[in-house]
Structures are given as C-alpha cells and as structure tokens.
C-alpha cells in the first residue's frame, strides 16, 4: 500500500539524456499517486525534452551553474513545498534540493563514495548505482520500491518523448521529407563518444546512393553546428543534394515528430538516440566506453530489468540495434582511452563502417 502523498518533486539536475530517462519513473509515479501534484526540477537546457509530458504538473528549470541569488530563490520556492522528493542523481546539489524541498526523500547513491553518510541520513530509501549490471531506467524505478511493488517482468516500461501542443508545429515540407529519410546524429557532448568523421561521410554517401535522403541531427551548440557543416562540405555534389543539416533548427518535440516519420536512425551514445528508440523506428546506436547494460536506449514496452548484454559486437532488441567496437577493455566506462572528455576511444575508431551499413541494410534495400 503506497503512502498518500499530495505533492512529489522529481529531481534530475543533469543533461538531456539523464532527464529523458526519468520519464518511466514519472509515469509510474503518476500511476501510484494519480491525484498528487508531481513536479520536476532540472536544468534549463534539458527540460525541453519533457515538453508536453502528460504525467507532470509543472517543470522547474535552473541554470547548470546557478549563481548565489538563483540558489536562494530556488530554495525559497521549494522549501518544504512537497511531501516527497525523488532524487535521481547522486550529486550533492541534487540531495540538497531534495532535503530543502520535502519532508521525506529517496535517492540513488554510490555504494562506497566518501561522504555518503549524510545522504543516507536524510533519505528513507536508497538505490545503489551499478554502472555495469543495472540499467539506469531500472535504477530509477527502484526508487519507488517503498511505495509500490515494481515487477519489471510484468511492467511494460516506456520512455515518453516530448509532445508539442501545436499540431502544425512541423512544417509540411519537413513532414514529407522525413518519410524518405534516414536521420543521423554524429555529435556527442564529449569527444570520447565520437565515431570518425570519415565514416559519417562514407555512410551518408552510401545511404544517398540507395535513394534515401539524410537528415543530420544536431543541437544549437557551436560544436554541433560546426560538425554538421563540416560533414556536408566534404560530401560529393550528389550526396549534398540529398542531405539536409537540421542542426539547431528544430525543437525536441519537432525532432521527435521527424524521428517518428523517418525510415531509420543512426547515432552515437547520446540523448537523441534515446529519443529515436522511443519513436519506434529502427534505431542503430554506436557504443564505445559506455556499458549498454547501463545506458542503452530502452525498447519501449519492454518488460524486464535488463534488455541488453554487457558486451556484444551487435545485439538487437525490438527496434534497437547496439553496435560495439572491438577490444578486451570494452566497455570500460571511462572517458575514452585517456579517461578525459576530449580523449579518443579506440573501440569507436575501430567500429567499422561495414558493420553499420549491414545493420541498416534492411532499410536501405527498400527505398521509397
């Protein structure tokens, strides 16, 4: 029997992908407390992925690096306004927001991190993070364990994509173009998740020769815009005529609509790959250091604790295919071979173009 909370705050003060993967938790919380006020606290540059979420009452944004005045304003706004805080990230900041906002708190936690004692002290229930063996969506759902039995073998788990309230949000020309296109997302947040530029160019050349259009997905950040322009500039004239760079031009909800219409998607380990998987189209994701058992895009409707194997050259679950590069160290869960954001990753450098083309072959062999 669940406790009757009238107000719940879900906290995810991290990036876009970390925000999107909380949506099964949000949906489940709404099922447990159908009449409660359920709000979400996250970063301004990430909460757009929750647009139109039908299970939330309010979404509260904050700067990734707030100044003192913003902290004070947030603490004042949140102070003891909720019965329960669900802390989905192990950071000190997330726990402090949880402490100030609610009378009761649950949270995810590192098993042996120094200084964890106070986090255990202020939470009534903790879920231990396991980066290799526990999927992050399973981890979040376990936070609801004290309030409702969550049987992952019986529960159909879904990631909720952003939904626009404007039915004419996507231009008709893009709606038509998307239906004959394959979407690629080549730009990760950090360099260690990159696939070589030459491979993306060769992949686009191959796709366009098979009478498919290519849409390049990317955000408004300079690194995304620069990579999109760089790829297009190196294509043959024919490939350029069948390639459109969308970087920085569409919202999350618009991109979600595009993905729903498109023939297939290829991308790296990033938030857009989770969005593509949730759209239901064929989704091919290139994984390097990250364990797919922890952060592989969830197959919507899947009902088990773990959809993926830790290591496999190619594995397919429903509409999702995960490809991993070679190496006995794969996956290492480090930031590349040098364990820093701008490092290379040998496993991705040696993940072959041929393996990606093969994974897409069924889609390319049936052009519109």
FENCORUR-V34062 format. One record per residue. N is the residue number from 1. RES is the residue in three letters. PHI is phi in whole degrees, 0 to 359 (999 if undefined). NEAR is the number of other ideal C-beta (glycine too) atoms within 12 Angstrom. Layout:
n:N res:RES phi:PHI near:NEAR
n:N res:RES phi:PHI near:NEAR
This chain:
n:1 res:UNK phi:999 near:8
n:2 res:UNK phi:281 near:21
n:3 res:UNK phi:289 near:20
n:4 res:UNK phi:268 near:15
n:5 res:UNK phi:277 near:31
n:6 res:UNK phi:262 near:19
n:7 res:UNK phi:209 near:27
n:8 res:UNK phi:225 near:45
n:9 res:UNK phi:243 near:47
n:10 res:UNK phi:257 near:54
n:11 res:UNK phi:244 near:48
n:12 res:UNK phi:217 near:46
n:13 res:UNK phi:269 near:38
n:14 res:UNK phi:215 near:31
n:15 res:UNK phi:273 near:28
n:16 res:UNK phi:299 near:34
n:17 res:UNK phi:298 near:41
n:18 res:UNK phi:295 near:38
n:19 res:UNK phi:284 near:43
n:20 res:UNK phi:298 near:47
n:21 res:UNK phi:285 near:44
n:22 res:UNK phi:276 near:48
n:23 res:UNK phi:294 near:46
n:24 res:UNK phi:297 near:41
n:25 res:UNK phi:297 near:49
n:26 res:UNK phi:299 near:43
n:27 res:UNK phi:298 near:32
n:28 res:UNK phi:294 near:37
n:29 res:UNK phi:298 near:39
n:30 res:UNK phi:295 near:28
n:31 res:UNK phi:294 near:25
n:32 res:UNK phi:287 near:31
n:33 res:UNK phi:238 near:29
n:34 res:UNK phi:298 near:18
n:35 res:UNK phi:252 near:14
n:36 res:UNK phi:281 near:28
n:37 res:UNK phi:277 near:23
n:38 res:UNK phi:244 near:38
n:39 res:UNK phi:246 near:36
n:40 res:UNK phi:227 near:43
n:41 res:UNK phi:245 near:44
n:42 res:UNK phi:203 near:42
n:43 res:UNK phi:285 near:32
n:44 res:UNK phi:305 near:23
n:45 res:UNK phi:277 near:24
n:46 res:UNK phi:241 near:34
n:47 res:UNK phi:288 near:36
n:48 res:UNK phi:299 near:32
n:49 res:UNK phi:291 near:44
n:50 res:UNK phi:261 near:44
n:51 res:UNK phi:307 near:32
n:52 res:UNK phi:72 near:26
n:53 res:UNK phi:300 near:38
n:54 res:UNK phi:284 near:18
n:55 res:UNK phi:259 near:31
n:56 res:UNK phi:252 near:34
n:57 res:UNK phi:270 near:24
n:58 res:UNK phi:210 near:23
n:59 res:UNK phi:239 near:31
n:60 res:UNK phi:252 near:31
n:61 res:UNK phi:260 near:26
n:62 res:UNK phi:213 near:31
n:63 res:UNK phi:290 near:21
n:64 res:UNK phi:300 near:21
n:65 res:UNK phi:231 near:13
n:66 res:UNK phi:292 near:21
n:67 res:UNK phi:274 near:12
n:68 res:UNK phi:304 near:11
n:69 res:UNK phi:297 near:12
n:70 res:UNK phi:291 near:19
n:71 res:UNK phi:303 near:20
n:72 res:UNK phi:299 near:14
n:73 res:UNK phi:296 near:16
n:74 res:UNK phi:293 near:29
n:75 res:UNK phi:299 near:23
n:76 res:UNK phi:295 near:14
n:77 res:UNK phi:292 near:22
n:78 res:UNK phi:266 near:28
n:79 res:UNK phi:306 near:20
n:80 res:UNK phi:51 near:20
n:81 res:UNK phi:272 near:25
n:82 res:UNK phi:232 near:36
n:83 res:UNK phi:278 near:26
n:84 res:UNK phi:220 near:39
n:85 res:UNK phi:247 near:42
n:86 res:UNK phi:253 near:51
n:87 res:UNK phi:262 near:45
n:88 res:UNK phi:266 near:44
n:89 res:UNK phi:232 near:38
n:90 res:UNK phi:274 near:34
n:91 res:UNK phi:290 near:27
n:92 res:UNK phi:301 near:22
n:93 res:UNK phi:298 near:28
n:94 res:UNK phi:300 near:36
n:95 res:UNK phi:291 near:36
n:96 res:UNK phi:295 near:28
n:97 res:UNK phi:298 near:39
n:98 res:UNK phi:297 near:44
n:99 res:UNK phi:297 near:28
n:100 res:UNK phi:283 near:28
n:101 res:UNK phi:270 near:35
n:102 res:UNK phi:220 near:34
n:103 res:UNK phi:284 near:23
n:104 res:UNK phi:235 near:26
n:105 res:UNK phi:218 near:39
n:106 res:UNK phi:230 near:40
n:107 res:UNK phi:197 near:43
n:108 res:UNK phi:274 near:41
n:109 res:UNK phi:207 near:35
n:110 res:UNK phi:283 near:23
n:111 res:UNK phi:296 near:17
n:112 res:UNK phi:238 near:12
n:113 res:UNK phi:294 near:19
n:114 res:UNK phi:294 near:10
n:115 res:UNK phi:85 near:15
n:116 res:UNK phi:285 near:23
n:117 res:UNK phi:303 near:14
n:118 res:UNK phi:288 near:18
n:119 res:UNK phi:290 near:34
n:120 res:UNK phi:293 near:23
n:121 res:UNK phi:293 near:15
n:122 res:UNK phi:263 near:28
n:123 res:UNK phi:242 near:31
n:124 res:UNK phi:274 near:24
n:125 res:UNK phi:206 near:25
n:126 res:UNK phi:234 near:30
n:127 res:UNK phi:245 near:34
n:128 res:UNK phi:280 near:23
n:129 res:UNK phi:286 near:31
n:130 res:UNK phi:226 near:24
n:131 res:UNK phi:290 near:25
n:132 res:UNK phi:256 near:23
n:133 res:UNK phi:246 near:21
n:134 res:UNK phi:240 near:27
n:135 res:UNK phi:291 near:37
n:136 res:UNK phi:295 near:46
n:137 res:UNK phi:289 near:47
n:138 res:UNK phi:300 near:39
n:139 res:UNK phi:303 near:41
n:140 res:UNK phi:294 near:42
n:141 res:UNK phi:295 near:40
n:142 res:UNK phi:295 near:35
n:143 res:UNK phi:297 near:44
n:144 res:UNK phi:269 near:37
n:145 res:UNK phi:308 near:24
n:146 res:UNK phi:292 near:23
n:147 res:UNK phi:251 near:29
n:148 res:UNK phi:196 near:23
n:149 res:UNK phi:291 near:18
n:150 res:UNK phi:247 near:30
n:151 res:UNK phi:263 near:18
n:152 res:UNK phi:293 near:27
n:153 res:UNK phi:280 near:14
n:154 res:UNK phi:248 near:12
n:155 res:UNK phi:270 near:26
n:156 res:UNK phi:281 near:20
n:157 res:UNK phi:263 near:36
n:158 res:UNK phi:230 near:32
n:159 res:UNK phi:271 near:43
n:160 res:UNK phi:266 near:36
n:161 res:UNK phi:286 near:39
n:162 res:UNK phi:294 near:39
n:163 res:UNK phi:232 near:27
n:164 res:UNK phi:276 near:23
n:165 res:UNK phi:279 near:13
n:166 res:UNK phi:260 near:14
n:167 res:UNK phi:295 near:12
n:168 res:UNK phi:261 near:12
n:169 res:UNK phi:298 near:23
n:170 res:UNK phi:262 near:28
n:171 res:UNK phi:303 near:17
n:172 res:UNK phi:300 near:14
n:173 res:UNK phi:297 near:11
n:174 res:UNK phi:286 near:27
n:175 res:UNK phi:302 near:20
n:176 res:UNK phi:293 near:16
n:177 res:UNK phi:295 near:26
n:178 res:UNK phi:300 near:36
n:179 res:UNK phi:294 near:26
n:180 res:UNK phi:249 near:27
n:181 res:UNK phi:239 near:37
n:182 res:UNK phi:248 near:47
n:183 res:UNK phi:267 near:49
n:184 res:UNK phi:238 near:50
n:185 res:UNK phi:232 near:48
n:186 res:UNK phi:269 near:46
n:187 res:UNK phi:252 near:39
n:188 res:UNK phi:270 near:39
n:189 res:UNK phi:294 near:29
n:190 res:UNK phi:238 near:27
n:191 res:UNK phi:298 near:27
n:192 res:UNK phi:291 near:32
n:193 res:UNK phi:258 near:38
n:194 res:UNK phi:281 near:36
n:195 res:UNK phi:260 near:42
n:196 res:UNK phi:306 near:27
n:197 res:UNK phi:304 near:26
n:198 res:UNK phi:299 near:19
n:199 res:UNK phi:290 near:31
n:200 res:UNK phi:297 near:38
n:201 res:UNK phi:297 near:29
n:202 res:UNK phi:295 near:25
n:203 res:UNK phi:295 near:41
n:204 res:UNK phi:296 near:42
n:205 res:UNK phi:302 near:27
n:206 res:UNK phi:294 near:30
n:207 res:UNK phi:298 near:41
n:208 res:UNK phi:292 near:31
n:209 res:UNK phi:293 near:22
n:210 res:UNK phi:263 near:28
n:211 res:UNK phi:65 near:20
n:212 res:UNK phi:249 near:34
n:213 res:UNK phi:277 near:36
n:214 res:UNK phi:240 near:45
n:215 res:UNK phi:249 near:44
n:216 res:UNK phi:268 near:45
n:217 res:UNK phi:269 near:45
n:218 res:UNK phi:185 near:38
n:219 res:UNK phi:274 near:34
n:220 res:UNK phi:277 near:20
n:221 res:UNK phi:292 near:17
n:222 res:UNK phi:307 near:15
n:223 res:UNK phi:294 near:23
n:224 res:UNK phi:291 near:27
n:225 res:UNK phi:298 near:22
n:226 res:UNK phi:294 near:21
n:227 res:UNK phi:294 near:32
n:228 res:UNK phi:301 near:35
n:229 res:UNK phi:295 near:23
n:230 res:UNK phi:296 near:23
n:231 res:UNK phi:297 near:37
n:232 res:UNK phi:299 near:33
n:233 res:UNK phi:295 near:18
n:234 res:UNK phi:263 near:21
n:235 res:UNK phi:279 near:31
n:236 res:UNK phi:294 near:18
n:237 res:UNK phi:305 near:13
n:238 res:UNK phi:295 near:16
n:239 res:UNK phi:295 near:28
n:240 res:UNK phi:300 near:22
n:241 res:UNK phi:290 near:15
n:242 res:UNK phi:242 near:28
n:243 res:UNK phi:225 near:37
n:244 res:UNK phi:234 near:33
n:245 res:UNK phi:270 near:31
n:246 res:UNK phi:266 near:38
n:247 res:UNK phi:306 near:32
n:248 res:UNK phi:76 near:23
n:249 res:UNK phi:256 near:22
n:250 res:UNK phi:228 near:32
n:251 res:UNK phi:284 near:26
n:252 res:UNK phi:299 near:37
n:253 res:UNK phi:293 near:28
n:254 res:UNK phi:294 near:32
n:255 res:UNK phi:298 near:45
n:256 res:UNK phi:299 near:41
n:257 res:UNK phi:296 near:34
n:258 res:UNK phi:300 near:43
n:259 res:UNK phi:296 near:44
n:260 res:UNK phi:297 near:30
n:261 res:UNK phi:274 near:30
n:262 res:UNK phi:291 near:43
n:263 res:UNK phi:284 near:37
n:264 res:UNK phi:191 near:44
n:265 res:UNK phi:219 near:48
n:266 res:UNK phi:229 near:48
n:267 res:UNK phi:202 near:46
n:268 res:UNK phi:265 near:46
n:269 res:UNK phi:288 near:43
n:270 res:UNK phi:205 near:39
n:271 res:UNK phi:299 near:42
n:272 res:UNK phi:295 near:46
n:273 res:UNK phi:293 near:46
n:274 res:UNK phi:294 near:46
n:275 res:UNK phi:292 near:47
n:276 res:UNK phi:297 near:45
n:277 res:UNK phi:301 near:49
n:278 res:UNK phi:292 near:40
n:279 res:UNK phi:286 near:38
n:280 res:UNK phi:95 near:25
n:281 res:UNK phi:280 near:36
n:282 res:UNK phi:299 near:31
n:283 res:UNK phi:234 near:44
n:284 res:UNK phi:249 near:44
n:285 res:UNK phi:237 near:49
n:286 res:UNK phi:262 near:47
n:287 res:UNK phi:253 near:46
n:288 res:UNK phi:244 near:43
n:289 res:UNK phi:290 near:43
n:290 res:UNK phi:284 near:41
n:291 res:UNK phi:290 near:31
n:292 res:UNK phi:297 near:42
n:293 res:UNK phi:295 near:33
n:294 res:UNK phi:259 near:33
n:295 res:UNK phi:226 near:41
n:296 res:UNK phi:295 near:43
n:297 res:UNK phi:303 near:51
n:298 res:UNK phi:286 near:50
n:299 res:UNK phi:284 near:36
n:300 res:UNK phi:302 near:31
n:301 res:UNK phi:89 near:20
n:302 res:UNK phi:293 near:30
n:303 res:UNK phi:232 near:24
n:304 res:UNK phi:203 near:23
n:305 res:UNK phi:288 near:25
n:306 res:UNK phi:217 near:29
n:307 res:UNK phi:284 near:34
n:308 res:UNK phi:239 near:40
n:309 res:UNK phi:273 near:24
n:310 res:UNK phi:296 near:27
n:311 res:UNK phi:215 near:28
n:312 res:UNK phi:195 near:23
n:313 res:UNK phi:305 near:26
n:314 res:UNK phi:212 near:28
n:315 res:UNK phi:222 near:26
n:316 res:UNK phi:234 near:26
n:317 res:UNK phi:232 near:28
n:318 res:UNK phi:55 near:26
n:319 res:UNK phi:270 near:31
n:320 res:UNK phi:248 near:38
n:321 res:UNK phi:243 near:40
n:322 res:UNK phi:252 near:45
n:323 res:UNK phi:250 near:42
n:324 res:UNK phi:237 near:39
n:325 res:UNK phi:284 near:40
n:326 res:UNK phi:282 near:22
n:327 res:UNK phi:127 near:21
n:328 res:UNK phi:292 near:10
n:329 res:UNK phi:274 near:21
n:330 res:UNK phi:278 near:33
n:331 res:UNK phi:271 near:36
n:332 res:UNK phi:265 near:29
n:333 res:UNK phi:62 near:28
n:334 res:UNK phi:265 near:25
n:335 res:UNK phi:275 near:22
n:336 res:UNK phi:77 near:31
n:337 res:UNK phi:295 near:24
n:338 res:UNK phi:259 near:17
n:339 res:UNK phi:55 near:17
n:340 res:UNK phi:209 near:15
n:341 res:UNK phi:302 near:19
n:342 res:UNK phi:264 near:18
n:343 res:UNK phi:283 near:23
n:344 res:UNK phi:273 near:26
n:345 res:UNK phi:230 near:41
n:346 res:UNK phi:302 near:24
n:347 res:UNK phi:297 near:36
n:348 res:UNK phi:282 near:41
n:349 res:UNK phi:299 near:28
n:350 res:UNK phi:256 near:25
n:351 res:UNK phi:282 near:39
n:352 res:UNK phi:280 near:25
n:353 res:UNK phi:302 near:28
n:354 res:UNK phi:300 near:18
n:355 res:UNK phi:292 near:28
n:356 res:UNK phi:289 near:40
n:357 res:UNK phi:299 near:28
n:358 res:UNK phi:298 near:22
n:359 res:UNK phi:296 near:33
n:360 res:UNK phi:268 near:36
n:361 res:UNK phi:305 near:19
n:362 res:UNK phi:298 near:19
n:363 res:UNK phi:283 near:32
n:364 res:UNK phi:287 near:27
n:365 res:UNK phi:276 near:15
n:366 res:UNK phi:231 near:15
n:367 res:UNK phi:292 near:20
n:368 res:UNK phi:288 near:18
